[in-house]
């Protein structure tokens, strides 16, 4: 019995060493520019830019296949940050910029179909089949992907009121544009 345990332990150590060596030897290097662009995106994974998530959109920007102004959750502030990083001219946002919002489910109308749970890219909606669902507001990104999936239209988007907890410093977009005009 002890011999079998010792043999299994040796096999485990050997396979662990092989996997450790393989992870170092065959490491795939990522593009640091894609990582920087991805860090500036809001990570809502909403697909409103036409890409399935923030990382594919960042890769498309780095390759020059996509403009920097396609991300509605990032807004004008996000476009300005991407323009600064890439040394490009900041373009106006290609979509309507909305205030921060969160989904809300009307519990009296919800039938528990779970379609909204399947549509949510960040798992902000919790519930079970044939049971009432609810939204975890701290996780919800306001991407609105749950709205078209609801057959009874019990989901609505509520703007997040600005408070000490939700307020953030605005990026000086106007000042940057004025400074570039003066420099030119």
N, C-alpha and C positions, 0 to 999 in steps of 0.2 A: 504494500500500500504506500509506504514512504517512497519507494523507488518510483512509482507511478507519479506521485506528486512532484518529486524532484525532476523527473523527465518533462512533465508539463510546464514546470517553472522555467526550465532551461529553454524549452521551445518558445515560451512567451518572451523571454529575454532576447533570444536570437531574433525572433520576428520583430520585436520592438526596435532592436538595433538596425535591422534592415529597413524598416519604415522610416526611422529617423535619418538614416543616410540618404534614402531616396528623396525625402522631403528637402534636404539640403542640396543634393546633387541636381535634382530636376526642378528646382524652384523656378516658377514663371514670374518674371519681372513685369509689373504693371507700369502703365504710363503715369508718371507723376503729375502731368498736366491734367489728365482725366481725374485723378484723385483731388486735385485742387479745385477743379470746376465742380465736381460732385459735392465737395464740402460747402460750396457757396449756394447750392440749390437747396430748396426747403425740405427735401426728403418726404414729400407727401405721397409719392408714388401714384399720383392721380391719373396720369396719362393725358392730361389736358394739352400737353405740348405735342402730342402725336406719337410719343414714344412710350413704351410700356412702363417706364419708371425713370427715376432721376439719373441712375447710372448709365443706361443706354442713351439718354439725352446728352449727358456729359461727354460720352464717347463720340457722339455725332458732332457736337460742338468742336471737340478737339480735332476731329478729322476735317472740319470745315464743311460738313454736310448739312448743318442746321444753324439757323440764326440764334443769337443770344437773347432774343426778345419773345420767346414762345411760351414762357412759364408764367401763367396767371397767378399762382400762389406766391411766387417770388416777387412779383410786381415790378414797378419801376426801380425800386431799391435793388432788387436782384439783378436787373439788367445793368445798372450802374456798376455794381460790384464785378460782374462778369466782364464788362467793358474795361474796367481798371486792370483786372487780372490779365486779360488778353491783349491789351493795348489797342482795342478797337473803339470806334465811335459808338456811343450809347444811342440806340434807336428807341423810338417809342414802343411801348408794349403792344404786341400784336393781338391782344385780347383785352376784354374788359377787366379792369382791376377791381376786385371786390374787397370790402372790409373783412377782417378775420371772422369766420363763422364756424358754427358747430351744428351737427345734425341733432334733431330732436324727434323722438318717436311718440306719436299720440297713442297712449296705452289702450284707450277705449276702442280704437279702430284696428289696431294690429291683430292679425290673424295667426301669426307665428309661422309664416311660410318659409322662413330662413333664406329667402332670396337676397335680402339686404346683407345678411351675414356673408354670403358667398361673394357679393359684389365689393365689399369693403376691403381695400388693399392693406389696411393697417390693423385689422381685427379690432376695430373700435366698437363694434356692435356685438352684444352678447345676448344669448337666449337659447332656447331649445325649440324643437319642432312642436307646433301646436301650443306654444307658450308665448307669453308676451316678451318682447325684446326691449332692450334699452341700449343707450349709447354711453360709452365711457368718454366723457367730455375731455378729459386730459389727454386722451389718445387720438381723438378725432381730429383730422386735418382739414375738414371742410371741403373736401374735393368734389362732393356732390355725386359721386358714382353710385351711391345707394338710392338716389331719387328715382331714376328710371326703372330700377329693378323692382320697386314696390308696386304690387298689383292693386292695392287699396289706397295708395297715396297717403299713408299715415306718417310719412317722414317730411319734415320741414327743416329748413336751414334758419338758424337763429344767429344774428350777429353777436359777437362776443363784446360786451361793453368794456370800454377802456378803463382799467383800474390800475392800482399800483402793481398788482400781480401780472397783468397782461401788457402793460405799457413797455415799449422799447424805443430806444433812441432812433430817430429817423436818419437815414443815410443822406448826406447833403447833395442831393441830385442837382438842385438848382444852382448851387454854388459851383459845382464842378463844371456845369455847362457854361456858366459865365466866365470861369477861369480859362476854359479852353478857347472861348471867343477872344478874350483879352490877349492870350498868348499868340493867336493866329494873326 
